[in-house]
């Protein structure tokens, strides 16, 4: 009789070691045990070793001098960049003259008619009111300047983005090549675009338009490629079976099927272009952004708000119109050319009537000065809320306490850590949440910051980002959970989030300067307000999309509402929550950098200083460090599932 031999008992591992993340951390610990002693033997100091630093001030300074010396004589500038600059100036001027020729009534009528054709009477009325408010605030001419800049920048961004998206959507190899470029452009804060463009084109409209195009084109490229790749394969096969050529398949099938994504790309491009057009006021873009910037420079909150309100109104109107166009792609009458001709004809009639009446310009008697009453309110707030409030302190006290108890300890702690430990922490976080490629990219990006010689300022910026992200996530997750669990609260919150999400970054600095003065705490507060809407929306959407069958099963087992949230909704919504963290980090970094304008210091100050002084070395090194910091933070907070879908 055969004897059955029992299998040898397997070594039982503790539950923690069976987890995949524990294996990654164990391998990282083994690598650190070998590499850290070697690093300490060569560079015992805790700060980034000077031997690993590359001084770029000399080469960048020489490049800066060469560009300045040859900008008016070298053929590259005369016959290439010069023609581009002239074309941009002529285009913006032509659009601006058309807007002025149409007059305030013609522009308002055209905007209202377009909104009516796309989204109905309610949005048409809202659009007309928005333009009228711009005039009532005395901002009609700056609004037209910003609108002219926007028209040219958006058209150029759409063309560039659509061409890149077309190449990426039709070629997998091109898509793989474009992806890291678009990733870098997406995490690069808007302020970092300004200095290189100013160096080549100088201060003025061409630099502002081209910086806006570089900043706003990536979403159009991404969504165009996504729409073309996700076209229904059955429809494409049917068209191909009819003998259509590749060009015919593109024009008759792929592009019509991707129309919704294309319009969504247009919407995102418009929003980013408006945001950048305001920031570009720092380099001479003019318009509303210049009014905001000048008012902030003199801490004139009333004047800044008077220019900021039209920016918000433009953003809301453009967002609503383009979003409504995307929702009505299947309606045949929405794209009827005759109806658009009727709208254009009505606009011409109104413009001619206003011209004959001699009332092209906004009437000077129809303006409302809100700067003085707003400044009186700010003075009252400064006197009564800024400090000395019984039991509560004041906003200045809150900012001081936040700086002393949160920002300073986090900054000092990061700068106290040995440089190699920072790299290990970055590697561990990126590898646990992603792949070894993610970890390698994050570590190399962080190491590049040290090589550039801006280790301490970058850690100062990182401390502000971490503090702002922590506050954003606490408030955002709590608000998102409440919105997901209450339809009434979600409906009440939606218009607030809509306004906050369409508001350009620059505008957030106005109220925080009024409430908190200048410093690092106001920069963090502006970043929190800017990033909060995205975190709330993604969190609420993720929780609402949890499988209802899982919730029903938990309820049938007697789980309370809190238990359903902790044990079912939050675990199943983990990808959405990680995406909320990622978007919160990227958005916070963008505003923390702009916070250099209101005393945020660190990399933001270096970028502002380099831009103001034309110092290429300081500004470009700070911009490169911002790119590396953004890339590291993006990789550390990108969930594995998201990376897999992207094909990384």
Secondary structure, DSSP 8 states (H G I E B T S, - for coil): --------------TGGGSHHHHHHHHHHHHHHHHHHHHHHH--SSS--GGG----HHHHHHHHHHHHHHTTTSHHIIIIIHHHHHHHHHHHHHHHHHHHHHHHHHHHHHHHHHHHHHH-HHHHHHHHHHHHHHHHTT-HHHHHHHHHHHHHHHHHHHHHHHHHHHHHHH-HHHHHHHHHHHHHHHHS-GGGGHHHHHHHH-SSHHHHHHHHHHHHHHHHHHHHHHHHHTS-HHHHHHHHHTT--HHHHIIIIIHHHTHHHHHHHHHHHHHHHHHHHHHGGGGT--HHHHHHHHHHHTT-HHHHHHHHHHHHHHHHHHHHHHHHHHHTTT-GGGG-HHHHHHHHHHHHHHHHHHHHTT--S--GGG----HHHHHHHHHHHHHHTSS-BTTTB-HHHHHHHHIIIIIHHHHHHHHHS-HHHHHHHHHHHHHHHS-HHHHHHHHHHHHHHHHTT-HHHHHHHHHHHHHHHHHHHHHHHHHHHHHHH-HHHHHHHHHHHHHHHHS-GGGHHHHHHHHH-SSHHHHHHHHHHHHHHHHHHHHHHHHHTS-HHHHHHHHHTT--HHHHIIIIIHHHTHHHHHHHHHHHHHHHHHHHHHGGGGT--HHHHHHHHHHHHT-HHHHHHHHHHHHHHHHHHHHHT--HHHHHHHT-
